[in-house]
Amino acid sequence: MIGDLFARIPRPKENPHNVPVITVIGTVVFLLTVALAFWLGFQRLEPDLRIEQRIALSSSPRVRFDPSSDTWQHVMEADPETGQGPQYASLAANGEDVCAFTWQVGAVTGSSIDLDRFDNDADATAEVMRVGGLKSQAEGSTQVVIDADHTTAELLYFPQGYQDGVYTATAARVFAGSGDYVLLTLLCADEEDASLEGMSELLNDVLVRIYPTP
């Protein structure tokens, strides 16, 4: 019965001259679709406040950490006087600490660093981190959400390894226009957890409230 039904369906006549044309059209449409998808994805990945900009803030940044995983536990309170945020620790299945996460906000004050000579936040951030004693250079960038509209700001990523087997990752930005800064620091026993990918994944649960001046 089914075989008879299919036998009654008329088959289109094959035209060998049309096959190459159809193949070319299909290939072009496919490539355009891929290119469009890539472009749209790239646009979504582009931060709104790029690190190459020179930004001034009207007030100090405020950080909120709302981990989506229940493995993160609050272990230490914040210190408002120093701008040091609270500390969190992630726990492995066996109960051992795997990573710690904290942050610090503040402003570059005094005559220690002249931020007026920097044309963008990238150079200002690198200089402040260098003066602060960080041994490594920035190895890429990541971004963090700054408001309810999912506006994003770009941060420089600074990895650091130590002889005792501890690895740190710092996502930092110094706003050269006002001197305000935010440092988000991840400390882990596994280098992979402190990688750029690990830091970027963690920042999905972080909101940094900043208010750029017009």
Backbone as CSV, one residue per row, in Angstrom:
resi,resn,N_x,N_y,N_z,CA_x,CA_y,CA_z,C_x,C_y,C_z
1,MET,0.835,-1.204,0.000,0.000,0.000,0.000,0.870,1.254,0.000
2,ILE,1.808,1.331,0.941,2.658,2.502,1.008,3.519,2.612,-0.229
3,GLY,4.023,1.441,-0.684,4.824,1.450,-1.901,4.035,1.943,-3.088
4,ASP,2.759,1.525,-3.182,1.918,1.982,-4.280,1.677,3.476,-4.198
5,LEU,1.521,4.009,-2.951,1.267,5.435,-2.782,2.455,6.250,-3.262
6,PHE,3.655,5.836,-2.875,4.846,6.553,-3.316,5.036,6.441,-4.824
7,ALA,4.599,5.308,-5.380,4.761,5.114,-6.819,3.902,6.076,-7.612
8,ARG,2.797,6.542,-7.013,1.888,7.443,-7.722,2.355,8.898,-7.656
9,ILE,3.279,9.219,-6.743,3.749,10.598,-6.629,4.635,10.920,-7.815
10,PRO,4.287,11.932,-8.602,5.110,12.259,-9.780,6.480,12.751,-9.372
11,ARG,7.496,12.280,-10.060,8.869,12.674,-9.800,9.237,13.839,-10.708
12,PRO,9.950,14.856,-10.171,10.400,15.934,-11.058,11.413,15.403,-12.051
13,LYS,11.327,15.916,-13.255,12.265,15.493,-14.278,13.632,16.096,-14.001
14,GLU,14.633,15.274,-14.084,15.984,15.738,-13.812,16.514,16.537,-14.997
15,ASN,17.114,17.666,-14.687,17.766,18.491,-15.703,19.208,18.669,-15.270
16,PRO,20.100,17.935,-15.878,21.497,17.971,-15.434,22.112,19.350,-15.551
17,HIS,21.546,20.218,-16.372,22.109,21.559,-16.528,21.801,22.446,-15.330
18,ASN,20.752,22.109,-14.555,20.361,22.924,-13.415,21.105,22.541,-12.136
19,VAL,21.656,21.348,-12.111,22.280,20.865,-10.868,23.415,21.758,-10.405
20,PRO,24.380,22.135,-11.267,25.467,23.009,-10.807,24.959,24.353,-10.322
21,VAL,23.944,24.932,-10.994,23.414,26.229,-10.597,22.788,26.155,-9.215
22,ILE,21.978,25.123,-8.996,21.342,24.946,-7.695,22.388,24.753,-6.602
23,THR,23.447,23.996,-6.910,24.517,23.769,-5.946,25.203,25.072,-5.564
24,VAL,25.474,25.897,-6.564,26.149,27.183,-6.312,25.253,28.089,-5.476
25,ILE,23.975,28.170,-5.846,23.051,29.016,-5.085,22.952,28.553,-3.632
26,GLY,22.847,27.233,-3.458,22.768,26.703,-2.105,24.010,27.009,-1.288
27,THR,25.162,26.900,-1.924,26.422,27.191,-1.236,26.503,28.655,-0.828
28,VAL,26.104,29.553,-1.732,26.145,30.990,-1.451,25.207,31.335,-0.305
29,VAL,23.990,30.791,-0.336,23.029,31.063,0.735,23.568,30.558,2.077
30,PHE,24.160,29.378,2.054,24.724,28.812,3.288,25.830,29.711,3.844
31,LEU,26.746,30.150,2.966,27.858,30.991,3.411,27.360,32.327,3.947
32,LEU,26.352,32.892,3.287,25.802,34.156,3.772,25.136,33.985,5.126
33,THR,24.466,32.858,5.313,23.821,32.585,6.597,24.851,32.449,7.716
34,VAL,25.917,31.732,7.427,26.980,31.570,8.424,27.629,32.907,8.734
35,ALA,27.897,33.692,7.698,28.532,34.997,7.900,27.641,35.911,8.728
36,LEU,26.332,35.903,8.464,25.409,36.745,9.212,25.342,36.313,10.666
37,ALA,25.279,35.000,10.902,25.238,34.492,12.267,26.502,34.861,13.026
38,PHE,27.638,34.755,12.338,28.913,35.109,12.970,28.946,36.595,13.307
39,TRP,28.462,37.420,12.374,28.487,38.868,12.592,27.590,39.260,13.754
40,LEU,26.395,38.667,13.808,25.485,38.971,14.912,26.070,38.518,16.236
41,GLY,26.691,37.331,16.243,27.323,36.854,17.458,28.476,37.735,17.879
42,PHE,29.258,38.204,16.910,30.386,39.088,17.211,29.888,40.398,17.803
43,GLN,28.779,40.916,17.248,28.236,42.161,17.763,27.787,41.998,19.203
44,ARG,27.211,40.845,19.528,26.767,40.618,20.900,27.949,40.469,21.841
45,LEU,29.081,39.988,21.342,30.246,39.792,22.193,31.012,41.088,22.422
46,GLU,30.820,42.077,21.568,31.526,43.338,21.715,31.047,44.057,22.975
47,PRO,31.967,44.476,23.867,31.542,45.210,25.073,31.044,46.606,24.704
48,ASP,30.159,47.139,25.523,29.631,48.473,25.270,30.642,49.546,25.670
49,LEU,31.298,49.345,26.798,32.336,50.275,27.251,33.683,49.604,27.033
50,ARG,34.299,49.894,25.893,35.559,49.251,25.545,36.704,49.805,26.379
51,ILE,37.706,48.980,26.605,38.832,49.354,27.442,39.679,50.443,26.781
52,GLU,39.557,50.600,25.458,40.309,51.641,24.755,39.709,53.025,24.953
53,GLN,38.532,53.095,25.567,37.916,54.376,25.847,38.495,54.983,27.132
54,ARG,38.309,56.274,27.274,38.676,56.963,28.519,37.364,57.360,29.201
55,ILE,37.065,56.706,30.303,35.780,56.867,30.980,35.981,57.528,32.345
56,ALA,35.051,58.390,32.699,35.005,58.972,34.036,33.700,58.549,34.706
57,LEU,33.767,58.217,35.980,32.585,57.809,36.722,32.140,58.912,37.672
58,SER,30.843,58.944,37.916,30.296,59.936,38.844,30.319,59.443,40.289
59,SER,30.555,58.152,40.487,30.638,57.586,41.828,31.448,56.290,41.772
60,SER,31.841,55.786,42.914,32.662,54.579,42.975,31.875,53.358,42.518
61,PRO,32.518,52.402,41.846,31.812,51.182,41.421,31.275,50.402,42.614
62,ARG,30.200,49.695,42.381,29.619,48.796,43.387,29.486,47.407,42.766
63,VAL,29.891,46.400,43.514,29.929,45.035,42.990,28.905,44.169,43.714
64,ARG,28.216,43.337,42.951,27.300,42.352,43.533,27.604,40.992,42.927
65,PHE,27.750,40.000,43.788,28.023,38.629,43.354,26.843,37.763,43.743
66,ASP,26.214,37.170,42.759,25.052,36.316,42.985,25.291,34.990,42.282
67,PRO,26.043,34.094,42.921,26.431,32.844,42.245,25.228,31.974,41.913
68,SER,25.230,31.459,40.684,24.154,30.568,40.262,24.336,29.172,40.832
69,SER,25.552,28.871,41.289,25.833,27.555,41.852,25.869,27.634,43.373
70,ASP,25.385,26.590,44.042,25.385,26.579,45.501,26.727,26.129,46.073
71,THR,27.737,25.963,45.209,29.059,25.568,45.707,29.824,26.757,46.281
72,TRP,29.389,27.992,45.973,30.055,29.171,46.513,29.465,29.526,47.870
73,GLN,30.347,29.729,48.855,29.899,30.072,50.199,30.589,31.335,50.681
74,HIS,29.814,32.183,51.338,30.344,33.432,51.886,31.184,33.103,53.127
75,VAL,32.459,33.539,53.135,33.352,33.163,54.233,33.912,34.365,54.988
76,MET,33.794,35.580,54.432,34.341,36.748,55.123,33.576,38.004,54.723
77,GLU,33.352,38.879,55.692,32.626,40.103,55.438,33.502,41.122,54.709
78,ALA,32.841,42.113,54.136,33.545,43.188,53.441,34.131,44.176,54.443
79,ASP,35.090,44.968,53.978,35.690,46.028,54.778,35.478,47.343,54.030
80,PRO,34.415,48.075,54.368,34.096,49.305,53.627,35.206,50.350,53.688
81,GLU,35.989,50.381,54.727,37.032,51.406,54.858,38.124,51.245,53.799
82,THR,38.437,50.021,53.447,39.485,49.775,52.448,38.917,49.502,51.061
83,GLY,37.601,49.354,50.961,36.990,49.013,49.680,37.074,47.537,49.355
84,GLN,37.575,46.750,50.311,37.682,45.310,50.105,36.307,44.672,50.212
85,GLY,35.934,43.905,49.209,34.635,43.264,49.218,34.635,42.004,50.062
86,PRO,33.496,41.369,50.198,33.420,40.098,50.918,34.178,39.016,50.177
87,GLN,34.480,37.936,50.867,35.196,36.821,50.244,34.289,35.591,50.204
88,TYR,34.393,34.882,49.082,33.629,33.662,48.872,34.591,32.522,48.557
89,ALA,34.203,31.321,48.921,35.001,30.131,48.626,34.110,29.089,47.961
90,SER,34.655,28.423,46.958,33.927,27.334,46.316,34.428,26.026,46.902
91,LEU,33.521,25.076,47.053,33.848,23.805,47.674,33.724,22.668,46.675
92,ALA,34.686,21.770,46.711,34.631,20.569,45.879,33.736,19.536,46.556
93,ALA,33.552,18.425,45.874,32.685,17.378,46.418,33.220,16.844,47.745
94,ASN,34.558,16.846,47.915,35.136,16.323,49.153,35.246,17.393,50.234
95,GLY,34.717,18.590,49.957,34.717,19.637,50.970,35.947,20.519,50.980
96,GLU,36.909,20.259,50.111,38.121,21.072,50.089,37.897,22.359,49.304
97,ASP,38.538,23.431,49.759,38.453,24.689,49.031,39.135,24.555,47.675
98,VAL,38.471,25.001,46.643,39.025,24.955,45.298,39.407,26.360,44.835
99,CYS,38.513,27.326,44.993,38.764,28.705,44.569,38.232,29.676,45.617
100,ALA,38.792,30.863,45.601,38.286,31.962,46.424,38.083,33.152,45.506
101,PHE,37.070,33.948,45.809,36.747,35.100,44.981,36.459,36.307,45.857
102,THR,37.025,37.442,45.472,36.773,38.693,46.185,36.989,39.851,45.225
103,TRP,36.794,41.066,45.710,37.002,42.230,44.863,37.375,43.432,45.719
104,GLN,37.850,44.445,45.044,38.188,45.693,45.713,37.833,46.851,44.793
105,VAL,37.241,47.885,45.372,36.922,49.106,44.629,37.540,50.287,45.360
106,GLY,37.818,51.330,44.630,38.417,52.513,45.231,38.774,53.523,44.165
107,ALA,39.706,54.387,44.488,40.136,55.415,43.544,41.619,55.676,43.730
108,VAL,42.298,55.937,42.631,43.705,56.305,42.662,43.788,57.759,43.125
109,THR,44.414,57.965,44.263,44.470,59.307,44.825,45.922,59.748,45.005
110,GLY,46.086,61.035,45.286,47.420,61.558,45.530,48.225,61.673,44.254
111,SER,49.531,61.705,44.411,50.429,61.908,43.271,51.170,60.635,42.888
112,SER,50.671,59.466,43.325,51.371,58.215,43.028,51.374,57.907,41.533
113,ILE,50.245,58.144,40.880,50.135,57.882,39.440,49.381,59.040,38.801
114,ASP,49.951,59.606,37.771,49.316,60.703,37.048,48.449,60.129,35.934
115,LEU,47.157,60.006,36.193,46.255,59.415,35.209,45.933,60.363,34.056
116,ASP,46.239,61.644,34.223,45.949,62.599,33.153,46.761,62.322,31.894
117,ARG,47.861,61.603,32.027,48.704,61.357,30.851,48.246,60.156,30.027
118,PHE,47.178,59.493,30.450,46.693,58.318,29.725,45.471,58.682,28.896
119,ASP,45.491,58.280,27.642,44.392,58.580,26.730,43.253,57.571,26.815
120,ASN,43.482,56.452,27.495,42.448,55.421,27.576,42.594,54.640,28.872
121,ASP,41.546,53.880,29.186,41.532,53.100,30.425,42.486,51.910,30.371
122,ALA,42.792,51.421,29.168,43.688,50.264,29.049,45.077,50.606,29.570
123,ASP,45.629,51.721,29.122,46.968,52.112,29.569,46.975,52.467,31.047
124,ALA,45.912,53.124,31.509,45.828,53.481,32.920,45.756,52.228,33.792
125,THR,44.991,51.248,33.358,44.859,50.006,34.126,46.191,49.264,34.196
126,ALA,46.871,49.158,33.055,48.157,48.457,33.026,49.175,49.128,33.945
127,GLU,49.191,50.453,33.967,50.153,51.177,34.801,49.846,51.013,36.284
128,VAL,48.584,51.107,36.650,48.202,50.935,38.056,48.523,49.529,38.534
129,MET,48.279,48.538,37.706,48.585,47.158,38.089,50.092,46.961,38.203
130,ARG,50.850,47.600,37.330,52.315,47.493,37.404,52.850,48.124,38.687
131,VAL,52.368,49.322,38.986,52.798,49.999,40.208,52.366,49.213,41.444
132,GLY,51.237,48.534,41.320,50.744,47.731,42.441,51.531,46.457,42.673
133,GLY,52.477,46.145,41.795,53.355,45.004,42.013,52.987,43.748,41.266
134,LEU,52.051,43.831,40.330,51.701,42.637,39.567,52.827,42.307,38.597
135,LYS,53.262,41.062,38.575,54.410,40.660,37.776,54.061,40.425,36.313
136,SER,52.851,39.957,36.046,52.510,39.570,34.683,51.824,40.708,33.937
137,GLN,51.810,40.572,32.621,51.121,41.515,31.760,49.691,41.024,31.523
138,ALA,48.851,41.938,31.057,47.494,41.546,30.698,47.543,40.534,29.557
139,GLU,46.739,39.502,29.653,46.692,38.462,28.630,45.275,38.315,28.100
140,GLY,44.756,39.409,27.588,43.407,39.382,27.050,42.473,40.231,27.879
141,SER,41.209,40.121,27.563,40.204,40.901,28.271,38.937,40.087,28.423
142,THR,38.103,40.525,29.343,36.807,39.911,29.557,35.821,41.041,29.783
143,GLN,34.582,40.719,30.094,33.606,41.780,30.310,32.620,41.398,31.391
144,VAL,31.997,42.430,31.960,31.060,42.234,33.054,29.844,43.113,32.812
145,VAL,28.697,42.652,33.255,27.452,43.401,33.104,27.430,44.538,34.125
146,ILE,26.918,45.714,33.697,26.933,46.868,34.594,25.544,47.427,34.894
147,ASP,24.495,46.924,34.246,23.153,47.425,34.554,22.100,46.400,34.155
148,ALA,20.851,46.752,34.413,19.739,45.837,34.143,19.524,45.607,32.655
149,ASP,20.038,46.491,31.826,19.903,46.338,30.375,21.012,45.473,29.779
150,HIS,21.822,44.880,30.647,22.927,44.017,30.231,23.980,44.773,29.414
151,THR,24.134,46.053,29.715,25.263,46.799,29.174,26.541,46.221,29.776
152,THR,27.588,46.109,28.978,28.811,45.469,29.456,30.000,46.422,29.405
153,ALA,30.925,46.218,30.325,32.176,46.965,30.356,33.325,45.977,30.230
154,GLU,34.324,46.354,29.459,35.490,45.496,29.232,36.503,45.661,30.361
155,LEU,37.077,44.551,30.805,38.097,44.530,31.846,39.331,43.807,31.313
156,LEU,40.502,44.222,31.761,41.722,43.515,31.396,41.910,42.307,32.314
157,TYR,42.442,41.229,31.732,42.650,39.971,32.466,44.140,39.798,32.750
158,PHE,44.484,39.693,34.042,45.872,39.526,34.477,46.005,38.197,35.239
159,PRO,46.650,37.194,34.648,46.893,35.935,35.370,48.209,36.008,36.137
160,GLN,48.305,35.184,37.164,49.537,35.155,37.954,49.675,33.777,38.594
161,GLY,50.846,33.171,38.453,51.120,31.891,39.092,52.175,32.049,40.177
162,TYR,52.087,31.236,41.211,53.014,31.316,42.329,53.673,29.959,42.565
163,GLN,54.824,29.982,43.231,55.599,28.761,43.430,54.883,27.743,44.308
164,ASP,53.964,28.194,45.125,53.258,27.254,46.002,52.094,26.562,45.293
165,GLY,51.972,26.777,43.965,50.932,26.089,43.210,49.594,26.789,43.207
166,VAL,49.565,28.026,43.662,48.330,28.805,43.658,48.318,29.712,42.431
167,TYR,47.151,29.859,41.822,47.000,30.683,40.628,45.939,31.746,40.889
168,THR,46.211,32.950,40.424,45.240,34.022,40.576,44.912,34.607,39.218
169,ALA,43.729,35.136,39.130,43.287,35.858,37.938,42.615,37.134,38.415
170,THR,43.002,38.238,37.827,42.413,39.520,38.190,41.815,40.165,36.958
171,ALA,40.545,40.505,37.043,39.877,41.285,36.011,39.809,42.711,36.528
172,ALA,40.480,43.627,35.846,40.658,44.969,36.398,40.324,46.045,35.377
173,ARG,39.867,47.172,35.909,39.723,48.363,35.078,39.895,49.599,35.937
174,VAL,40.748,50.472,35.475,40.918,51.792,36.074,40.291,52.798,35.120
175,PHE,39.374,53.586,35.631,38.691,54.581,34.816,39.516,55.869,34.858
176,ALA,40.275,56.073,33.791,41.276,57.134,33.777,40.670,58.515,33.963
177,GLY,39.431,58.711,33.542,38.809,60.019,33.647,38.529,60.468,35.058
178,SER,38.333,59.522,35.977,38.002,59.867,37.361,38.919,59.217,38.386
179,GLY,39.700,58.225,37.971,40.599,57.546,38.895,39.975,56.386,39.632
180,ASP,38.696,56.133,39.438,38.039,55.004,40.096,38.547,53.685,39.504
181,TYR,38.521,52.645,40.314,38.952,51.344,39.815,38.122,50.229,40.430
182,VAL,38.121,49.094,39.754,37.512,47.869,40.268,38.446,46.710,39.954
183,LEU,38.719,45.887,40.948,39.569,44.705,40.812,38.767,43.492,41.258
184,LEU,38.575,42.550,40.372,37.876,41.300,40.681,38.909,40.187,40.663
185,THR,39.108,39.532,41.792,40.220,38.585,41.925,39.724,37.179,42.232
186,LEU,40.214,36.235,41.444,39.896,34.815,41.608,41.180,34.071,41.930
187,LEU,41.206,33.334,43.010,42.375,32.563,43.441,42.002,31.092,43.475
188,CYS,42.791,30.255,42.774,42.434,28.842,42.638,43.654,27.941,42.795
189,ALA,43.383,26.690,43.138,44.439,25.685,43.223,44.708,25.054,41.863
190,ASP,43.786,25.221,40.926,43.910,24.661,39.583,44.067,25.806,38.595
191,GLU,45.109,25.749,37.775,45.377,26.825,36.827,44.221,27.023,35.853
192,GLU,43.579,25.942,35.455,42.484,26.028,34.495,41.316,26.836,35.065
193,ASP,41.057,26.700,36.368,39.963,27.442,36.995,40.221,28.942,36.986
194,ALA,41.506,29.320,36.976,41.862,30.743,36.983,42.168,31.251,35.577
195,SER,41.843,30.480,34.567,42.090,30.878,33.181,41.124,31.992,32.783
196,LEU,41.352,32.543,31.601,40.456,33.580,31.101,39.038,33.041,30.969
197,GLU,38.919,31.795,30.529,37.599,31.191,30.390,36.940,31.020,31.762
198,GLY,37.744,30.597,32.752,37.209,30.426,34.100,36.751,31.740,34.699
199,MET,37.554,32.791,34.514,37.174,34.101,35.021,35.937,34.626,34.316
200,SER,35.882,34.473,33.002,34.734,34.961,32.229,33.452,34.248,32.650
201,GLU,33.558,32.951,32.916,32.379,32.204,33.356,31.908,32.698,34.721
202,LEU,32.846,32.959,35.613,32.498,33.460,36.943,31.808,34.817,36.846
203,LEU,32.280,35.669,35.940,31.731,37.021,35.823,30.300,37.028,35.300
204,ASN,29.809,35.894,34.825,28.401,35.807,34.459,27.498,36.008,35.664
205,ASP,28.039,35.770,36.860,27.268,35.913,38.093,27.599,37.203,38.842
206,VAL,28.306,38.105,38.181,28.747,39.351,38.820,28.101,40.545,38.132
207,LEU,27.671,41.510,38.940,27.168,42.776,38.433,28.024,43.891,39.020
208,VAL,28.614,44.706,38.177,29.398,45.845,38.633,28.640,47.116,38.249
209,ARG,28.072,47.773,39.236,27.320,48.996,38.989,28.297,50.168,38.813
210,ILE,28.289,50.757,37.636,29.088,51.955,37.405,28.212,52.984,36.713
211,TYR,28.510,54.260,36.961,27.736,55.339,36.389,28.668,56.310,35.679
212,PRO,28.909,56.087,34.387,29.773,57.001,33.629,29.163,58.391,33.545
213,THR,30.026,59.380,33.579,29.553,60.747,33.404,29.262,60.994,31.932
214,PRO,28.306,61.859,31.614,27.962,62.126,30.206,29.165,62.657,29.440
